[in-house]
């Protein structure tokens, strides 16, 4: 199976598979309890169409994260199964629009690290829709800014629109008072003392030392410009 923990900007696991919805540590559901959609199985595609129709006409809010992720999975599987957004919408008998299905299918295609925060309630599904509008590393920058800067859904929508208009993600975040790369962390006192000691000896800021430590921890997944 592809490595879902790698820092890619898109989902790596099979479409419709309940990787997170079937994780009891995250949602309380077991893989057997979570609904799985198979875009290659006509009966499963039909179930996905029914699920999308209910999802589109329900009044569920951001509080029911698992329900929303299931609806997003159904959207993605339905599109893959029928081959187009237009046909997918037709399969719901008009309950869901092309725009609705596209938005939620993109949420399902977010990388696992982001979907985990949606499932836990750290990122509202309505905010995740706007994160999913972006491509590449911008998705991660905006998702982590939601966690670190307590951005509202309106903030997230505005930032995503700015990036869509060719504003660099770092500039769009700064316009909302977010410093890209800023993170408040708490580490054990002994580790803190060693971090400060090492930073002083090398005449570098602590963040630079931490960035290098992360690069050494996962050399195949991370590149740092901390020494520049």
C-alpha positions in Angstrom: 0.0 0.0 0.0 1.3 3.5 -0.8 2.8 5.4 2.2 0.0 7.7 3.4 2.3 9.3 5.9 4.5 10.7 3.2 4.1 14.5 2.8 2.3 14.4 -0.5 -0.4 16.9 -1.3 -3.0 14.3 -2.4 -4.6 11.2 -1.0 -2.7 8.0 -1.7 -5.0 5.2 -0.4 -7.7 3.7 -2.6 -10.8 5.9 -3.2 -13.7 5.0 -0.9 -11.6 3.0 1.6 -12.3 4.1 5.2 -8.7 4.6 6.2 -9.6 7.2 8.9 -13.4 6.5 9.3 -12.4 2.9 10.1 -9.8 3.8 12.7 -11.4 3.3 16.2 -8.8 5.5 17.8 -10.0 8.4 15.7 -13.7 7.9 15.1 -14.7 5.0 17.4 -15.6 3.0 14.4 -13.9 -0.3 13.3 -13.1 -1.0 9.6 -16.1 -3.4 9.6 -18.5 -0.7 10.9 -17.3 2.0 8.5 -19.0 2.1 5.1 -16.6 1.4 2.2 -17.3 2.4 -1.4 -15.8 0.6 -4.3 -15.9 2.6 -7.6 -15.4 -0.7 -9.5 -18.5 -2.4 -8.1 -21.8 -1.3 -9.6 -23.7 -2.1 -6.4 -21.3 -0.1 -4.3 -21.6 2.8 -6.8 -25.3 2.7 -6.5 -24.9 2.8 -2.7 -22.6 5.8 -3.1 -25.2 7.6 -5.2 -27.8 7.0 -2.5 -25.4 8.2 0.2 -24.5 11.4 -1.8 -28.2 12.1 -2.3 -28.9 11.9 1.5 -25.7 13.8 2.2 -26.7 16.7 -0.1 -30.2 17.0 1.4 -29.3 16.6 5.0 -28.9 19.4 7.5 -25.9 17.9 9.2 -23.4 20.4 10.4 -19.6 20.5 11.1 -20.1 18.6 14.3 -20.7 15.3 12.7 -17.3 14.8 11.2 -17.6 11.1 10.5 -20.8 11.6 8.6 -19.3 14.3 6.5 -16.2 12.2 5.7 -18.5 9.3 4.6 -20.4 11.7 2.4 -17.2 12.9 0.9 -16.0 9.4 0.3 -19.3 8.6 -1.5 -18.9 11.6 -3.7 -15.4 10.6 -4.7 -16.3 6.9 -5.3 -19.4 7.9 -7.3 -17.4 10.2 -9.6 -14.7 7.5 -10.1 -17.4 4.9 -10.7 -19.4 6.8 -13.4 -16.6 8.7 -15.0 -17.7 12.3 -14.7 -19.2 14.9 -12.3 -22.2 15.4 -14.5 -23.2 11.8 -14.6 -22.5 11.5 -10.9 -25.0 14.3 -10.3 -27.6 12.7 -12.5 -27.2 9.4 -10.5 -28.5 11.3 -7.4 -31.7 12.3 -9.2 -30.9 15.9 -8.9 -30.3 15.9 -5.1 -26.7 16.8 -5.5 -25.2 19.4 -8.0 -22.0 19.0 -9.9 -20.4 21.7 -7.7 -21.5 19.9 -4.5 -20.0 16.6 -5.6 -16.8 18.2 -6.8 -16.2 20.1 -3.6 -16.7 17.1 -1.3 -14.8 14.6 -3.6 -11.8 17.0 -3.3 -12.1 16.8 0.5 -11.9 13.0 0.3 -8.7 13.4 -1.8 -6.9 15.4 0.8 -3.8 13.7 2.3 -4.3 11.6 5.4 -2.6 14.0 7.8 -5.2 16.7 7.0 -8.2 14.3 7.0 -7.2 13.1 10.4 -7.7 16.6 11.8 -11.1 16.8 10.0 -12.1 13.6 11.6 -11.0 14.8 15.1 -12.9 18.1 14.7 -9.8 20.2 14.6 -10.5 21.4 11.1 -14.2 22.0 10.3 -15.4 20.2 7.2 -16.6 23.5 5.7 -13.1 24.8 6.1 -11.6 21.6 4.6 -13.6 22.3 1.5 -11.6 25.4 0.9 -8.3 23.7 1.8 -9.1 21.2 -0.9 -9.4 23.9 -3.5 -5.7 24.4 -3.3 -2.9 22.3 -4.8 0.5 21.2 -3.7 2.2 22.5 -0.5 -0.4 25.3 -0.2 -2.9 22.8 1.1 -0.6 21.9 4.0 0.3 25.5 4.7 -3.4 26.5 4.9 -4.4 23.4 6.9 -1.7 23.9 9.5 -2.5 27.6 9.7 -6.1 26.7 10.7 -4.7 24.7 13.6 -2.1 27.2 14.8 -3.8 30.5 14.1 -7.4 29.6 14.9 -8.6 30.8 11.5 -12.4 31.0 10.9 -14.1 29.4 7.9 -14.5 32.8 6.4 -10.7 33.4 6.8 -9.9 30.1 5.2 -12.3 30.9 2.3 -10.7 34.3 1.7 -7.2 32.9 1.9 -8.0 30.1 -0.6 -9.6 32.7 -3.0 -6.4 34.8 -2.8 -4.3 31.8 -3.7 -6.7 31.0 -6.5 -6.0 34.6 -7.7 -2.2 33.8 -7.9 -1.3 35.2 -4.5 1.5 33.1 -2.9 0.2 31.2 0.1 2.8 32.8 2.4 1.6 36.3 1.4 -2.1 35.3 1.7 -1.5 34.0 5.2 0.5 37.1 6.3 -2.4 39.3 5.1 -4.5 37.5 7.8 -1.9 38.0 10.5 -0.5 34.5 10.2 3.3 34.0 10.3 4.1 31.0 8.0 6.2 28.5 9.9 5.5 29.9 13.4 4.6 27.3 16.0 4.3 27.3 19.7 5.6 24.0 21.1 6.2 22.6 24.6 9.1 20.1 25.0 10.6 18.4 28.0 12.8 20.7 30.1 15.9 18.7 29.4 15.3 18.8 25.7 14.6 22.5 25.9 17.9 23.2 27.7 19.8 21.2 25.1 18.0 23.0 22.3 19.0 26.3 23.7 22.5 25.2 24.4 23.0 23.9 20.9 21.5 27.0 19.3 23.8 29.3 21.3 26.9 27.3 20.4 26.0 27.4 16.7 24.7 31.0 16.8 21.5 29.9 15.3 17.8 30.4 16.3 16.2 27.4 18.1 13.8 27.0 15.2 16.7 26.4 12.8 18.1 23.6 15.0 14.7 22.0 15.3 14.2 22.1 11.5 17.6 20.3 11.0 16.6 17.8 13.6 13.4 17.1 11.7 15.3 16.7 8.5 17.6 14.2 10.1 14.6 12.3 11.5 12.9 11.9 8.2 15.6 12.7 5.5 13.6 11.2 2.6 10.5 13.3 3.3 11.7 16.7 4.3 14.0 19.4 2.9 15.1 22.3 5.0 16.5 25.7 4.2 17.1 26.5 7.8 20.8 27.2 7.3 20.2 29.9 4.7 
